[in-house]
Amino acid sequence: MVLKRDRRSVARAISSVENESPDSMNLLESLYKHTGHAYRIGVTGPPGAGKSTITNKLAKHYRCKNLRVGIIAVDPTSPFTGGALLGDRVRMTDVELDSEVFIRSMASRGSLGGLSKKAKEAADILDAAGFDIIILETVGVGQSELDIAGAADTTIVVLVPESGDGIQAMKAGLMEIADFFVLNKADRPGADQAVMSIKMILGFRPHNESSWLADVIKSQANEGKGIEEVAEFVEKHRKHLERGGLEQRRRARLKSRVREIVEDRLHTDFWNHNRSDVLEKKIEQVITRQVSPYELANELIADFKDL
């Protein structure tokens, strides 16, 4: 039913994957051959920059072009309850009732890269369900949004004039993942100076005649200003990638996914019940300095290899 674009089936499929149901892996395997058609846009940046508002307005823009839009908004997980506020939908009033827009809020589940692993799998489900555009909005942790670069075709970094965002943009990771910047709330003081400082930093990026040149777009997303320009820049970047870089980007993304799946399964298999018991029993020897952490780790690894 996912392939028939049934919204309830799509929602149930994502819930199955998020809850790691026994049949979720089989589901993802069966849907995989139907993926690869949607264009994925990542929206990231520090908290309060207006990521959800920009996502909302972008979705509205694409709906005006009769494109189906899937939105995955990742919110921070509580370290105490494991839950999340999941408040991004509150700010998506323009599209929340549109039957051709599917919005899913997901908890980050401790992911430090701003994007939970389950969010990437949810994106595959939306892709298989026939959505044309998938927007992935990260948790917005400020400095660690590197996950989004490996999950999206085009990555937008949203900044605001205050809070030292000119300096924030200089952080190597954030500079490298941005295909372009959006300086939101551009009606505030210091906007022009922030744009100038970001452009100056971008000038130091290594580039040649065929490389993509990132830029800065000013917006006032709550009023819809600058959204057309943002969408135009996404299309411009898409065309640039289609001339030679899109296949390589998606190839790298899939290689990373395979590594991620292997690491997850090895982690699960390694920390089975018996090995966890061994750690619990022998940790006292580490605490009393009879055994080093390295010796105990080597013992556990040797046991894993023997099996």
Phi and psi restraints in degrees (value plus and minus 20) as a CYANA .aco file:
   2 VAL   PHI     -80.6   -40.6
   2 VAL   PSI     -61.9   -21.9
   3 LEU   PHI     -88.7   -48.7
   3 LEU   PSI     -40.2    -0.2
   4 LYS   PHI    -110.2   -70.2
   4 LYS   PSI     -11.6    28.4
   5 ARG   PHI      46.8    86.8
   5 ARG   PSI       8.1    48.1
   6 ASP   PHI     -96.3   -56.3
   6 ASP   PSI      99.3   139.3
   7 ARG   PHI     -80.8   -40.8
   7 ARG   PSI     -60.2   -20.2
   8 ARG   PHI     -85.4   -45.4
   8 ARG   PSI     -58.9   -18.9
   9 SER   PHI     -86.4   -46.4
   9 SER   PSI     -59.8   -19.8
  10 VAL   PHI     -82.6   -42.6
  10 VAL   PSI     -65.4   -25.4
  11 ALA   PHI     -82.4   -42.4
  11 ALA   PSI     -63.1   -23.1
  12 ARG   PHI     -85.5   -45.5
  12 ARG   PSI     -58.6   -18.6
  13 ALA   PHI     -83.0   -43.0
  13 ALA   PSI     -63.4   -23.4
  14 ILE   PHI     -85.2   -45.2
  14 ILE   PSI     -61.0   -21.0
  15 SER   PHI     -82.5   -42.5
  15 SER   PSI     -59.2   -19.2
  16 SER   PHI     -81.5   -41.5
  16 SER   PSI     -63.4   -23.4
  17 VAL   PHI     -88.7   -48.7
  17 VAL   PSI     -63.0   -23.0
  18 GLU   PHI     -84.0   -44.0
  18 GLU   PSI     -55.5   -15.5
  19 ASN   PHI    -111.0   -71.0
  19 ASN   PSI     -17.3    22.7
  20 GLU   PHI      35.1    75.1
  20 GLU   PSI      27.9    67.9
  21 SER   PHI     -83.7   -43.7
  21 SER   PSI     133.4   173.4
  22 PRO   PHI     -75.5   -35.5
  22 PRO   PSI     -52.6   -12.6
  23 ASP   PHI    -115.0   -75.0
  23 ASP   PSI     -15.8    24.2
  24 SER   PHI     -85.8   -45.8
  24 SER   PSI     -57.0   -17.0
  25 MET   PHI     -86.4   -46.4
  25 MET   PSI     -60.9   -20.9
  26 ASN   PHI     -83.0   -43.0
  26 ASN   PSI     -56.9   -16.9
  27 LEU   PHI     -82.7   -42.7
  27 LEU   PSI     -68.3   -28.3
  28 LEU   PHI     -83.1   -43.1
  28 LEU   PSI     -58.8   -18.8
  29 GLU   PHI     -83.6   -43.6
  29 GLU   PSI     -61.6   -21.6
  30 SER   PHI     -91.3   -51.3
  30 SER   PSI     -49.4    -9.4
  31 LEU   PHI    -104.7   -64.7
  31 LEU   PSI     -39.2     0.8
  32 TYR   PHI     -76.6   -36.6
  32 TYR   PSI     -61.0   -21.0
  33 LYS   PHI     -86.7   -46.7
  33 LYS   PSI     -32.3     7.7
  34 HIS   PHI    -118.3   -78.3
  34 HIS   PSI     -14.3    25.7
  35 THR   PHI    -116.6   -76.6
  35 THR   PSI     156.6   196.6
  36 GLY   PHI      83.1   123.1
  36 GLY   PSI     -16.5    23.5
  37 HIS   PHI    -121.4   -81.4
  37 HIS   PSI     -51.4   -11.4
  38 ALA   PHI     -95.4   -55.4
  38 ALA   PSI     128.4   168.4
  39 TYR   PHI    -117.4   -77.4
  39 TYR   PSI     107.9   147.9
  40 ARG   PHI    -124.9   -84.9
  40 ARG   PSI     106.3   146.3
  41 ILE   PHI    -135.9   -95.9
  41 ILE   PSI     106.2   146.2
  42 GLY   PHI    -118.7   -78.7
  42 GLY   PSI     114.4   154.4
  43 VAL   PHI    -142.6  -102.6
  43 VAL   PSI      98.4   138.4
  44 THR   PHI    -161.7  -121.7
  44 THR   PSI     156.7   196.7
  45 GLY   PHI     122.3   162.3
  45 GLY   PSI     155.2   195.2
  46 PRO   PHI     -86.8   -46.8
  46 PRO   PSI     139.3   179.3
  47 PRO   PHI     -79.6   -39.6
  47 PRO   PSI     122.6   162.6
  48 GLY   PHI      62.3   102.3
  48 GLY   PSI     -15.3    24.7
  49 ALA   PHI     -98.5   -58.5
  49 ALA   PSI     -37.0     3.0
  50 GLY   PHI      83.9   123.9
  50 GLY   PSI       6.8    46.8
  51 LYS   PHI     -81.2   -41.2
  51 LYS   PSI     -64.7   -24.7
  52 SER   PHI     -86.2   -46.2
  52 SER   PSI     -57.4   -17.4
  53 THR   PHI     -85.6   -45.6
  53 THR   PSI     -63.1   -23.1
  54 ILE   PHI     -84.9   -44.9
  54 ILE   PSI     -60.9   -20.9
  55 THR   PHI     -80.0   -40.0
  55 THR   PSI     -64.5   -24.5
  56 ASN   PHI     -79.1   -39.1
  56 ASN   PSI     -69.1   -29.1
  57 LYS   PHI     -89.1   -49.1
  57 LYS   PSI     -55.9   -15.9
  58 LEU   PHI     -84.5   -44.5
  58 LEU   PSI     -62.5   -22.5
  59 ALA   PHI     -80.9   -40.9
  59 ALA   PSI     -62.1   -22.1
  60 LYS   PHI     -82.0   -42.0
  60 LYS   PSI     -61.0   -21.0
  61 HIS   PHI     -80.2   -40.2
  61 HIS   PSI     -66.6   -26.6
  62 TYR   PHI     -89.2   -49.2
  62 TYR   PSI     -51.0   -11.0
  63 ARG   PHI     -87.6   -47.6
  63 ARG   PSI     -53.5   -13.5
  64 CYS   PHI     -84.0   -44.0
  64 CYS   PSI     -41.6    -1.6
  65 LYS   PHI    -115.8   -75.8
  65 LYS   PSI      -9.7    30.3
  66 ASN   PHI      45.1    85.1
  66 ASN   PSI      11.6    51.6
  67 LEU   PHI    -120.3   -80.3
  67 LEU   PSI     122.3   162.3
  68 ARG   PHI    -102.4   -62.4
  68 ARG   PSI     115.0   155.0
  69 VAL   PHI    -142.6  -102.6
  69 VAL   PSI     109.2   149.2
  70 GLY   PHI    -129.7   -89.7
  70 GLY   PSI     115.7   155.7
  71 ILE   PHI    -143.7  -103.7
  71 ILE   PSI     106.7   146.7
  72 ILE   PHI    -137.4   -97.4
  72 ILE   PSI      91.7   131.7
  73 ALA   PHI    -129.2   -89.2
  73 ALA   PSI      99.4   139.4
  74 VAL   PHI    -118.9   -78.9
  74 VAL   PSI     105.5   145.5
  75 ASP   PHI    -129.7   -89.7
  75 ASP   PSI     134.5   174.5
  76 PRO   PHI     -86.4   -46.4
  76 PRO   PSI     124.5   164.5
  77 THR   PHI    -109.7   -69.7
  77 THR   PSI     119.4   159.4
  78 SER   PHI     -88.6   -48.6
  78 SER   PSI     109.9   149.9
  79 PRO   PHI     -90.4   -50.4
  79 PRO   PSI     -32.2     7.8
  80 PHE   PHI    -116.2   -76.2
  80 PHE   PSI     -65.8   -25.8
  81 THR   PHI    -125.0   -85.0
  81 THR   PSI     -37.8     2.2
  82 GLY   PHI      61.4   101.4
  82 GLY   PSI     -22.1    17.9
  83 GLY   PHI    -111.9   -71.9
  83 GLY   PSI    -198.0  -158.0
  84 ALA   PHI    -165.1  -125.1
  84 ALA   PSI     134.9   174.9
  85 LEU   PHI     -86.1   -46.1
  85 LEU   PSI     -56.9   -16.9
  86 LEU   PHI      33.6    73.6
  86 LEU   PSI      28.8    68.8
  87 GLY   PHI    -114.5   -74.5
  87 GLY   PSI     -18.6    21.4
  88 ASP   PHI     -80.8   -40.8
  88 ASP   PSI     -52.1   -12.1
  89 ARG   PHI     -85.0   -45.0
  89 ARG   PSI     -45.3    -5.3
  90 VAL   PHI     -80.6   -40.6
  90 VAL   PSI     -52.7   -12.7
  91 ARG   PHI    -114.4   -74.4
  91 ARG   PSI     -12.4    27.6
  92 MET   PHI    -130.3   -90.3
  92 MET   PSI      28.7    68.7
  93 THR   PHI     -88.7   -48.7
  93 THR   PSI     -43.3    -3.3
  94 ASP   PHI     -91.0   -51.0
  94 ASP   PSI     -46.0    -6.0
  95 VAL   PHI    -148.0  -108.0
  95 VAL   PSI     -23.1    16.9
  96 GLU   PHI     -83.6   -43.6
  96 GLU   PSI     -45.2    -5.2
  97 LEU   PHI    -118.6   -78.6
  97 LEU   PSI     -19.8    20.2
  98 ASP   PHI     -95.7   -55.7
  98 ASP   PSI     103.4   143.4
  99 SER   PHI     -88.1   -48.1
  99 SER   PSI     -37.0     3.0
 100 GLU   PHI    -118.1   -78.1
 100 GLU   PSI      -9.2    30.8
 101 VAL   PHI    -140.5  -100.5
 101 VAL   PSI     106.4   146.4
 102 PHE   PHI    -133.4   -93.4
 102 PHE   PSI      98.5   138.5
 103 ILE   PHI    -130.6   -90.6
 103 ILE   PSI     107.1   147.1
 104 ARG   PHI    -149.9  -109.9
 104 ARG   PSI     100.0   140.0
 105 SER   PHI    -111.4   -71.4
 105 SER   PSI     115.7   155.7
 106 MET   PHI    -153.5  -113.5
 106 MET   PSI     126.6   166.6
 107 ALA   PHI     -97.5   -57.5
 107 ALA   PSI     125.9   165.9
 108 SER   PHI     -89.8   -49.8
 108 SER   PSI     -42.6    -2.6
 109 ARG   PHI      33.1    73.1
 109 ARG   PSI      20.3    60.3
 110 GLY   PHI      63.6   103.6
 110 GLY   PSI     -18.8    21.2
 111 SER   PHI     -86.4   -46.4
 111 SER   PSI     105.8   145.8
 112 LEU   PHI    -105.1   -65.1
 112 LEU   PSI     -27.3    12.7
 113 GLY   PHI    -112.2   -72.2
 113 GLY   PSI     -11.7    28.3
 114 GLY   PHI      63.3   103.3
 114 GLY   PSI     -24.7    15.3
 115 LEU   PHI    -162.1  -122.1
 115 LEU   PSI     101.9   141.9
 116 SER   PHI     -92.8   -52.8
 116 SER   PSI     133.6   173.6
 117 LYS   PHI     -82.4   -42.4
 117 LYS   PSI     -54.7   -14.7
 118 LYS   PHI     -87.6   -47.6
 118 LYS   PSI     -45.9    -5.9
 119 ALA   PHI     -84.8   -44.8
 119 ALA   PSI     -56.4   -16.4
 120 LYS   PHI     -87.3   -47.3
 120 LYS   PSI     -57.4   -17.4
 121 GLU   PHI     -90.5   -50.5
 121 GLU   PSI     -56.1   -16.1
 122 ALA   PHI     -82.8   -42.8
 122 ALA   PSI     -56.8   -16.8
 123 ALA   PHI     -83.1   -43.1
 123 ALA   PSI     -57.1   -17.1
 124 ASP   PHI     -83.4   -43.4
 124 ASP   PSI     -59.3   -19.3
 125 ILE   PHI     -84.6   -44.6
 125 ILE   PSI     -63.8   -23.8
 126 LEU   PHI     -84.7   -44.7
 126 LEU   PSI     -56.8   -16.8
 127 ASP   PHI     -81.4   -41.4
 127 ASP   PSI     -68.8   -28.8
 128 ALA   PHI     -84.7   -44.7
 128 ALA   PSI     -47.9    -7.9
 129 ALA   PHI    -100.4   -60.4
 129 ALA   PSI     -19.0    21.0
 130 GLY   PHI      73.4   113.4
 130 GLY   PSI      -4.3    35.7
 131 PHE   PHI     -94.8   -54.8
 131 PHE   PSI     117.9   157.9
 132 ASP   PHI    -101.4   -61.4
 132 ASP   PSI     -59.7   -19.7
 133 ILE   PHI    -143.2  -103.2
 133 ILE   PSI     111.5   151.5
 134 ILE   PHI    -140.3  -100.3
 134 ILE   PSI     100.9   140.9
 135 ILE   PHI    -124.9   -84.9
 135 ILE   PSI     102.3   142.3
 136 LEU   PHI    -126.3   -86.3
 136 LEU   PSI      93.6   133.6
 137 GLU   PHI    -124.0   -84.0
 137 GLU   PSI     101.5   141.5
 138 THR   PHI    -101.6   -61.6
 138 THR   PSI     152.0   192.0
 139 VAL   PHI     -85.6   -45.6
 139 VAL   PSI     -42.4    -2.4
 140 GLY   PHI      53.0    93.0
 140 GLY   PSI      35.2    75.2
 141 VAL   PHI    -103.9   -63.9
 141 VAL   PSI     -26.3    13.7
 142 GLY   PHI      80.1   120.1
 142 GLY   PSI     -61.7   -21.7
 143 GLN   PHI    -152.9  -112.9
 143 GLN   PSI     -27.2    12.8
 144 SER   PHI    -143.4  -103.4
 144 SER   PSI      15.1    55.1
 145 GLU   PHI    -103.8   -63.8
 145 GLU   PSI       4.0    44.0
 146 LEU   PHI     -85.2   -45.2
 146 LEU   PSI     -44.0    -4.0
 147 ASP   PHI     -77.6   -37.6
 147 ASP   PSI     -56.0   -16.0
 148 ILE   PHI     -84.9   -44.9
 148 ILE   PSI     -52.6   -12.6
 149 ALA   PHI     -84.1   -44.1
 149 ALA   PSI     -49.2    -9.2
 150 GLY   PHI    -108.3   -68.3
 150 GLY   PSI     -24.8    15.2
 151 ALA   PHI    -132.8   -92.8
 151 ALA   PSI     -38.3     1.7
 152 ALA   PHI    -133.2   -93.2
 152 ALA   PSI     135.0   175.0
 153 ASP   PHI    -100.8   -60.8
 153 ASP   PSI     -60.3   -20.3
 154 THR   PHI    -145.6  -105.6
 154 THR   PSI     109.4   149.4
 155 THR   PHI    -132.8   -92.8
 155 THR   PSI     103.2   143.2
 156 ILE   PHI    -126.5   -86.5
 156 ILE   PSI     108.1   148.1
 157 VAL   PHI    -125.1   -85.1
 157 VAL   PSI     100.5   140.5
 158 VAL   PHI    -118.3   -78.3
 158 VAL   PSI     108.9   148.9
 159 LEU   PHI    -148.5  -108.5
 159 LEU   PSI     147.2   187.2
 160 VAL   PHI    -148.5  -108.5
 160 VAL   PSI     139.2   179.2
 161 PRO   PHI     -80.9   -40.9
 161 PRO   PSI     -58.4   -18.4
 162 GLU   PHI    -108.9   -68.9
 162 GLU   PSI    -190.1  -150.1
 163 SER   PHI      42.6    82.6
 163 SER   PSI       5.8    45.8
 164 GLY   PHI      48.3    88.3
 164 GLY   PSI      11.1    51.1
 165 ASP   PHI     -89.4   -49.4
 165 ASP   PSI     -41.5    -1.5
 166 GLY   PHI     -82.9   -42.9
 166 GLY   PSI     -61.0   -21.0
 167 ILE   PHI     -92.4   -52.4
 167 ILE   PSI     -59.5   -19.5
 168 GLN   PHI     -75.9   -35.9
 168 GLN   PSI     -61.0   -21.0
 169 ALA   PHI     -86.9   -46.9
 169 ALA   PSI     -41.0    -1.0
 170 MET   PHI     -96.7   -56.7
 170 MET   PSI     -36.3     3.7
 171 LYS   PHI     -80.5   -40.5
 171 LYS   PSI     107.8   147.8
 172 ALA   PHI     -72.9   -32.9
 172 ALA   PSI     -67.1   -27.1
 173 GLY   PHI     -80.6   -40.6
 173 GLY   PSI     -65.6   -25.6
 174 LEU   PHI     -86.4   -46.4
 174 LEU   PSI     -57.0   -17.0
 175 MET   PHI     -85.6   -45.6
 175 MET   PSI     -59.0   -19.0
 176 GLU   PHI     -95.6   -55.6
 176 GLU   PSI     -50.7   -10.7
 177 ILE   PHI    -104.1   -64.1
 177 ILE   PSI     -38.5     1.5
 178 ALA   PHI     -97.0   -57.0
 178 ALA   PSI     103.7   143.7
 179 ASP   PHI    -102.2   -62.2
 179 ASP   PSI     -47.1    -7.1
 180 PHE   PHI    -184.9  -144.9
 180 PHE   PSI     143.3   183.3
 181 PHE   PHI    -126.8   -86.8
 181 PHE   PSI     127.7   167.7
 182 VAL   PHI    -140.0  -100.0
 182 VAL   PSI      97.4   137.4
 183 LEU   PHI    -111.4   -71.4
 183 LEU   PSI      80.0   120.0
 184 ASN   PHI    -104.7   -64.7
 184 ASN   PSI     146.4   186.4
 185 LYS   PHI      36.0    76.0
 185 LYS   PSI      24.4    64.4
 186 ALA   PHI     -91.7   -51.7
 186 ALA   PSI     -22.9    17.1
 187 ASP   PHI    -104.0   -64.0
 187 ASP   PSI     -25.1    14.9
 188 ARG   PHI    -102.9   -62.9
 188 ARG   PSI     135.7   175.7
 189 PRO   PHI     -80.0   -40.0
 189 PRO   PSI     122.8   162.8
 190 GLY   PHI      69.8   109.8
 190 GLY   PSI     -17.6    22.4
 191 ALA   PHI     -84.3   -44.3
 191 ALA   PSI     -66.1   -26.1
 192 ASP   PHI     -83.8   -43.8
 192 ASP   PSI     -60.0   -20.0
 193 GLN   PHI     -85.1   -45.1
 193 GLN   PSI     -58.5   -18.5
 194 ALA   PHI     -84.2   -44.2
 194 ALA   PSI     -62.2   -22.2
 195 VAL   PHI     -81.4   -41.4
 195 VAL   PSI     -64.2   -24.2
 196 MET   PHI     -81.5   -41.5
 196 MET   PSI     -63.3   -23.3
 197 SER   PHI     -87.3   -47.3
 197 SER   PSI     -58.7   -18.7
 198 ILE   PHI     -86.8   -46.8
 198 ILE   PSI     -63.0   -23.0
 199 LYS   PHI     -82.6   -42.6
 199 LYS   PSI     -56.3   -16.3
 200 MET   PHI     -84.1   -44.1
 200 MET   PSI     -63.2   -23.2
 201 ILE   PHI     -84.8   -44.8
 201 ILE   PSI     -60.2   -20.2
 202 LEU   PHI     -81.6   -41.6
 202 LEU   PSI     -49.0    -9.0
 203 GLY   PHI     -83.8   -43.8
 203 GLY   PSI     -40.6    -0.6
 204 PHE   PHI    -107.6   -67.6
 204 PHE   PSI     -26.5    13.5
 205 ARG   PHI     -85.5   -45.5
 205 ARG   PSI     116.2   156.2
 206 PRO   PHI     -86.8   -46.8
 206 PRO   PSI     113.4   153.4
 207 HIS   PHI    -176.2  -136.2
 207 HIS   PSI     142.1   182.1
 208 ASN   PHI    -153.1  -113.1
 208 ASN   PSI    -190.3  -150.3
 209 GLU   PHI     -83.3   -43.3
 209 GLU   PSI     -51.4   -11.4
 210 SER   PHI    -115.4   -75.4
 210 SER   PSI     -26.1    13.9
 211 SER   PHI    -101.2   -61.2
 211 SER   PSI     137.4   177.4
 212 TRP   PHI     -96.5   -56.5
 212 TRP   PSI     114.1   154.1
 213 LEU   PHI    -124.8   -84.8
 213 LEU   PSI      90.9   130.9
 214 ALA   PHI     -89.5   -49.5
 214 ALA   PSI     134.4   174.4
 215 ASP   PHI    -161.7  -121.7
 215 ASP   PSI    -199.7  -159.7
 216 VAL   PHI    -141.7  -101.7
 216 VAL   PSI     111.7   151.7
 217 ILE   PHI    -136.7   -96.7
 217 ILE   PSI     114.2   154.2
 218 LYS   PHI    -110.3   -70.3
 218 LYS   PSI     121.9   161.9
 219 SER   PHI    -165.8  -125.8
 219 SER   PSI     139.9   179.9
 220 GLN   PHI    -150.3  -110.3
 220 GLN   PSI      60.8   100.8
 221 ALA   PHI     -80.2   -40.2
 221 ALA   PSI     -54.6   -14.6
 222 ASN   PHI     -84.5   -44.5
 222 ASN   PSI     -40.9    -0.9
 223 GLU   PHI    -124.9   -84.9
 223 GLU   PSI     -19.3    20.7
 224 GLY   PHI      60.7   100.7
 224 GLY   PSI     -15.5    24.5
 225 LYS   PHI     -98.3   -58.3
 225 LYS   PSI     112.1   152.1
 226 GLY   PHI      70.7   110.7
 226 GLY   PSI     -28.3    11.7
 227 ILE   PHI     -88.4   -48.4
 227 ILE   PSI     -59.1   -19.1
 228 GLU   PHI     -78.6   -38.6
 228 GLU   PSI     -62.5   -22.5
 229 GLU   PHI     -85.4   -45.4
 229 GLU   PSI     -58.6   -18.6
 230 VAL   PHI     -82.2   -42.2
 230 VAL   PSI     -66.6   -26.6
 231 ALA   PHI     -82.9   -42.9
 231 ALA   PSI     -58.9   -18.9
 232 GLU   PHI     -83.6   -43.6
 232 GLU   PSI     -59.0   -19.0
 233 PHE   PHI     -89.7   -49.7
 233 PHE   PSI     -55.3   -15.3
 234 VAL   PHI     -81.1   -41.1
 234 VAL   PSI     -65.0   -25.0
 235 GLU   PHI     -85.3   -45.3
 235 GLU   PSI     -58.6   -18.6
 236 LYS   PHI     -83.1   -43.1
 236 LYS   PSI     -62.1   -22.1
 237 HIS   PHI     -88.3   -48.3
 237 HIS   PSI     -58.0   -18.0
 238 ARG   PHI     -80.7   -40.7
 238 ARG   PSI     -65.7   -25.7
 239 LYS   PHI     -84.0   -44.0
 239 LYS   PSI     -57.3   -17.3
 240 HIS   PHI     -81.3   -41.3
 240 HIS   PSI     -65.0   -25.0
 241 LEU   PHI     -86.1   -46.1
 241 LEU   PSI     -58.4   -18.4
 242 GLU   PHI     -86.8   -46.8
 242 GLU   PSI     -35.9     4.1
 243 ARG   PHI    -102.3   -62.3
 243 ARG   PSI     -19.7    20.3
 244 GLY   PHI     142.1   182.1
 244 GLY   PSI     -38.9     1.1
 245 GLY   PHI    -125.1   -85.1
 245 GLY   PSI     -33.7     6.3
 246 LEU   PHI     -86.9   -46.9
 246 LEU   PSI     -63.9   -23.9
 247 GLU   PHI     -82.3   -42.3
 247 GLU   PSI     -62.1   -22.1
 248 GLN   PHI     -85.5   -45.5
 248 GLN   PSI     -59.2   -19.2
 249 ARG   PHI     -84.5   -44.5
 249 ARG   PSI     -64.2   -24.2
 250 ARG   PHI     -91.0   -51.0
 250 ARG   PSI     -52.0   -12.0
 251 ARG   PHI     -82.4   -42.4
 251 ARG   PSI     -65.9   -25.9
 252 ALA   PHI     -83.3   -43.3
 252 ALA   PSI     -57.8   -17.8
 253 ARG   PHI     -83.4   -43.4
 253 ARG   PSI     -62.3   -22.3
 254 LEU   PHI     -90.8   -50.8
 254 LEU   PSI     -56.7   -16.7
 255 LYS   PHI     -81.4   -41.4
 255 LYS   PSI     -62.1   -22.1
 256 SER   PHI     -84.1   -44.1
 256 SER   PSI     -60.0   -20.0
 257 ARG   PHI     -82.8   -42.8
 257 ARG   PSI     -63.0   -23.0
 258 VAL   PHI     -81.5   -41.5
 258 VAL   PSI     -65.4   -25.4
 259 ARG   PHI     -79.6   -39.6
 259 ARG   PSI     -61.6   -21.6
 260 GLU   PHI     -83.3   -43.3
 260 GLU   PSI     -63.1   -23.1
 261 ILE   PHI     -84.5   -44.5
 261 ILE   PSI     -63.6   -23.6
 262 VAL   PHI     -80.6   -40.6
 262 VAL   PSI     -66.9   -26.9
 263 GLU   PHI     -81.6   -41.6
 263 GLU   PSI     -60.4   -20.4
 264 ASP   PHI     -83.1   -43.1
 264 ASP   PSI     -64.9   -24.9
 265 ARG   PHI     -89.5   -49.5
 265 ARG   PSI     -59.2   -19.2
 266 LEU   PHI     -83.7   -43.7
 266 LEU   PSI     -60.5   -20.5
 267 HIS   PHI     -81.1   -41.1
 267 HIS   PSI     -64.5   -24.5
 268 THR   PHI     -85.2   -45.2
 268 THR   PSI     -65.4   -25.4
 269 ASP   PHI     -86.9   -46.9
 269 ASP   PSI     -57.4   -17.4
 270 PHE   PHI     -84.9   -44.9
 270 PHE   PSI     -68.9   -28.9
 271 TRP   PHI    -109.3   -69.3
 271 TRP   PSI      34.7    74.7
 272 ASN   PHI     -93.8   -53.8
 272 ASN   PSI     158.6   198.6
 273 HIS   PHI     -78.5   -38.5
 273 HIS   PSI     -64.9   -24.9
 274 ASN   PHI     -85.3   -45.3
 274 ASN   PSI     -63.3   -23.3
 275 ARG   PHI     -89.3   -49.3
 275 ARG   PSI     -54.7   -14.7
 276 SER   PHI     -84.4   -44.4
 276 SER   PSI     -57.2   -17.2
 277 ASP   PHI     -85.3   -45.3
 277 ASP   PSI     -61.2   -21.2
 278 VAL   PHI     -80.4   -40.4
 278 VAL   PSI     -64.1   -24.1
 279 LEU   PHI     -81.1   -41.1
 279 LEU   PSI     -63.9   -23.9
 280 GLU   PHI     -83.3   -43.3
 280 GLU   PSI     -59.2   -19.2
 281 LYS   PHI     -93.7   -53.7
 281 LYS   PSI     -55.2   -15.2
 282 LYS   PHI    -119.2   -79.2
 282 LYS   PSI     -23.6    16.4
 283 ILE   PHI     -83.6   -43.6
 283 ILE   PSI     -48.5    -8.5
 284 GLU   PHI     -81.6   -41.6
 284 GLU   PSI     -55.8   -15.8
 285 GLN   PHI     -86.4   -46.4
 285 GLN   PSI     -51.6   -11.6
 286 VAL   PHI     -92.0   -52.0
 286 VAL   PSI     -62.4   -22.4
 287 ILE   PHI     -82.2   -42.2
 287 ILE   PSI     -60.0   -20.0
 288 THR   PHI    -106.4   -66.4
 288 THR   PSI     -13.4    26.6
 289 ARG   PHI      47.6    87.6
 289 ARG   PSI       0.4    40.4
 290 GLN   PHI     -96.8   -56.8
 290 GLN   PSI     -51.3   -11.3
 291 VAL   PHI    -152.8  -112.8
 291 VAL   PSI     122.6   162.6
 292 SER   PHI    -104.9   -64.9
 292 SER   PSI     137.9   177.9
 293 PRO   PHI     -77.3   -37.3
 293 PRO   PSI     -51.7   -11.7
 294 TYR   PHI     -89.7   -49.7
 294 TYR   PSI     -59.5   -19.5
 295 GLU   PHI     -84.5   -44.5
 295 GLU   PSI     -64.3   -24.3
 296 LEU   PHI     -85.8   -45.8
 296 LEU   PSI     -60.1   -20.1
 297 ALA   PHI     -81.9   -41.9
 297 ALA   PSI     -63.3   -23.3
 298 ASN   PHI     -83.5   -43.5
 298 ASN   PSI     -57.5   -17.5
 299 GLU   PHI     -83.2   -43.2
 299 GLU   PSI     -63.7   -23.7
 300 LEU   PHI     -85.8   -45.8
 300 LEU   PSI     -60.9   -20.9
 301 ILE   PHI     -86.4   -46.4
 301 ILE   PSI     -60.8   -20.8
 302 ALA   PHI     -82.0   -42.0
 302 ALA   PSI     -59.8   -19.8
 303 ASP   PHI     -83.3   -43.3
 303 ASP   PSI     -60.3   -20.3
 304 PHE   PHI     -84.7   -44.7
 304 PHE   PSI     -62.3   -22.3
 305 LYS   PHI     -87.1   -47.1
 305 LYS   PSI     -56.3   -16.3
 306 ASP   PHI     -81.2   -41.2
 306 ASP   PSI     -55.2   -15.2
